[in-house]
Amino acid sequence: MTAPAIGTPQAVPVPFDPELVPALEAIAAAGTPPLTRDTLPRAGTDAMFPHNDEVIGDRAIDWEDRVIPGPAGAPDLEVTIFRPRGREGEALPAVYNIHGGGMIVGHRSWETGRVVDIVDELGVVGVNVEYRLAPEDPYPAGVEDCYAGFVWLAENAASLGVDPARIVVMGGSAGGGFSAAVALLARDRQGPGMAGQLLLCPMLDNTNTTVGSLQYDGIGTWQRDMNLLAWSCVLGEELAYSGDAPAYAAPSRARDLSGLPPAFIEVGAAEMFRDEDVDYATRIWATGGQAELHVWAGGCHGFDMYMPDTQITRAALAARSSWLRRVLAV
C-alpha cells in the first residue's frame, strides 16, 4: 500500500518549546542515518543504557530477571521485576511497563530509569517486559507477548507480593500503543482487570493521515518516515496504512472504546502522535469512560526521555505521579 501523501497546507509544524530546541538541534546535528529494515539495531541493544544497579544507585530497590511463559506456542518471555526493599509480606500496587521503539527497535533495559523512578517514589512493584520485534516477528507477536506478560503478572500476583486489583499497564510510544491494545484484549477476552492504562505519547494510528502526522516530516525525535517504516514492518505492505488494520495492532482502529479501564493519555503538541492521541481520549469520553488527557505545549515526542531536566518534563512527571497516586491509592 502506498504511504499517505503529505498535504503542503497542513505541513507547517507547531513550534517546539524553546527549552527543548538545543537538544533537538544536537540530535539533528549528530546526523544519525535513517533507519531501514536492513539497519534496525539488534545485537547489543541490551547494553546501550546503564546497568540496572547503576540506575538504582543507593535507592532501596531490589531487582531480578525472570523467564515466564509466552503466548501459546510462542517462545518464553523475559521480564525484569523491581521491588522496594523492606516491603515483604505486603500486597503492593504494580506498574507493568512496555518499552517504546516503534515496535521495531528497543529493549526493556532502555526504560529501567522510568520504572525505577516510579518504584522509588510510589513504593510499587515494577515489571518491565521484553517482547518480539517486527519485522522478524510482525503482528500479532508483539502485542500477544505483552498481553501474556500482563496475564502472568495478574495470575501470579500473590507470589509476587502484588495486589491484583491495583495493576496499571503503562508504556511510551510503541509501548503506549501496546498498553492500549492490552487493555482492549483484556476487555474482549474477559481477562484480568487492570486499575488503569498509562499511555505516554502512544502510537495508535497506522494510517498516518492526521494533521499531526503530516507536520513532523524530517524534524523532531520520531519522524514521519520512521513511523511509516514501523507500520510497514508490523503490518506488512498490504495493511500498513489501511483503515482495515486490526484494532489490537493499531488501537485507533477499534470501533468500540467502552468498558476500558481509566486512561491517562499524555502527548506533546509538537509531535506526530498529537491528534490520534487526542482523538482516542475524546472517543473514550464519548462512551462515558474515564480519560485524563495532557497535551504539553511545544512538547516533542518523548521529551521526558530526551530532555529530562526541563520545566515541561518536570510538569509532566508531576501530572503522571498525581494520576498514579489516585488510581493506585498510594
C-alpha positions, -999 to 999 in steps of 0.1 A, spaced: 0 0 0 13 34 -9 22 57 20 -2 86 26 9 118 8 19 149 26 -5 178 21 15 211 19 -11 234 36 -11 211 66 26 206 70 35 237 90 46 223 124 37 236 158 69 252 173 89 233 198 92 245 234 123 268 233 139 249 262 138 217 240 154 233 209 191 229 219 187 192 224 168 188 192 194 207 173 221 184 188 202 153 178 198 167 142 235 176 141 245 141 151 234 130 116 221 96 125 215 76 93 178 69 87 165 35 98 157 9 72 147 -27 75 183 -36 70 198 -13 96 174 -19 125 197 -24 156 195 -58 172 229 -70 187 240 -51 217 208 -32 223 206 -46 258 239 -29 267 232 6 253 219 20 285 234 18 321 231 -14 341 202 -18 365 225 -15 395 239 18 382 204 32 376 192 22 410 223 35 428 218 37 466 180 36 464 164 7 484 152 -13 454 159 -50 446 156 -64 411 156 -98 394 152 -111 358 128 -139 352 118 -161 323 80 -166 321 57 -184 297 50 -166 264 17 -169 244 6 -204 235 30 -219 210 54 -189 213 88 -185 230 91 -177 266 93 -141 277 119 -122 298 108 -97 324 127 -77 350 110 -71 383 118 -42 406 106 -42 442 110 -17 471 132 -32 498 116 -39 532 80 -43 519 79 -81 521 46 -95 531 26 -66 517 4 -67 486 17 -37 467 4 -20 436 22 -27 404 31 -10 372 36 -32 341 58 -13 317 61 -19 279 91 -2 262 89 20 232 108 19 199 81 18 172 76 -19 177 108 -24 156 136 -14 179 143 -13 217 149 -33 248 133 -32 282 165 -20 298 161 13 279 133 22 303 148 10 336 151 46 347 114 54 341 103 22 360 128 26 389 118 62 395 81 52 399 90 22 422 111 45 443 86 73 445 54 54 450 65 22 466 51 -1 439 64 -32 422 76 -25 386 76 -52 359 95 -45 326 86 -69 298 106 -79 267 86 -86 235 93 -98 200 100 -71 174 89 -66 138 97 -72 110 112 -105 122 80 -111 143 52 -90 129 17 -85 143 4 -102 164 36 -114 180 45 -82 200 10 -75 214 4 -112 223 37 -112 242 27 -80 261 -7 -94 269 8 -128 281 31 -109 304 2 -89 319 -18 -121 324 12 -137 341 16 -108 365 -21 -108 374 -23 -146 379 9 -147 400 2 -115 419 1 -133 453 36 -148 450 50 -116 436 36 -95 465 13 -76 442 -23 -66 447 -41 -78 415 -67 -51 418 -40 -24 416 -21 -30 384 -15 -3 359 -3 -11 324 19 16 310 43 25 282 55 52 259 52 55 222 50 19 209 47 8 245 18 32 249 1 16 218 7 -19 232 -7 -8 265 -39 4 249 -41 -28 229 -36 -49 261 -65 -31 277 -86 -39 246 -76 -75 247 -82 -78 284 -117 -64 279 -126 -85 249 -111 -118 262 -126 -112 297 -90 -113 310 -76 -99 343 -88 -64 353 -65 -35 355 -66 -4 375 -56 19 347 -37 24 314 -9 50 314 -4 59 277 26 82 271 26 96 236 11 64 224 15 51 189 -22 43 180 -29 52 143 -14 33 114 -30 54 87 -6 84 91 -32 108 78 -38 132 108 -26 167 106 0 160 133 13 130 114 19 153 84 36 181 103 67 162 116 83 151 84 121 154 88 120 172 122 117 161 158 127 129 175 102 104 160 96 115 124 71 106 97 94 83 77 103 63 108 66 58 116 58 47 80 87 22 82 74 9 116 39 2 105 50 -15 73 72 -38 94 45 -45 118 15 -50 94 31 -57 61 26 -37 29 -10 -48 24 -23 -34 57 4 -10 67 -16 22 63 -51 7 59 -82 16 78 -89 -21 79 -59 -29 101 -66 -49 133 -75 -29 164 -51 -49 185 -23 -37 163 -35 -1 159 -60 8 187 -73 38 168 -90 12 145 -111 -1 175 -148 7 168 -158 4 205 -138 21 233 -164 14 260 -157 -6 291 -120 2 293 -100 9 325 -93 46 333 -67 61 309 -40 87 313 -30 100 279 -1 123 275 13 138 243 33 167 231 16 194 210 47 194 187 47 157 176 31 135 151 10 114 175 -8 145 189 -41 142 170 -45 105 172 -40 106 210 -64 135 215 -90 116 194 -85 84 214 -93 103 247 -123 120 230 -137 87 219 -133 72 254 -152 101 269 -179 96 243 -186 62 257 -188 76 293 -153 63 301 -126 79 321 -96 95 304 -72 122 317 -56 140 287 -25 162 288 -12 179 257 21 196 265 26 228 246 58 226 225 65 191 236 83 168 211 79 131 210 94 115 241 105 148 256 108 134 291 133 108 279 154 131 257 151 163 278 147 152 314 160 184 331 134 208 316 103 225 330 80 207 307 93 173 318 90 182 355 54 193 349 46 161 330 61 138 357 41 155 384 9 150 364 17 113 359 25 108 396 -7 125 406 -28 102 384 -9 71 396 -14 80 432 -52 84 426 -56 53 406 -34 31 427 -45 46 461 -9 52 473 
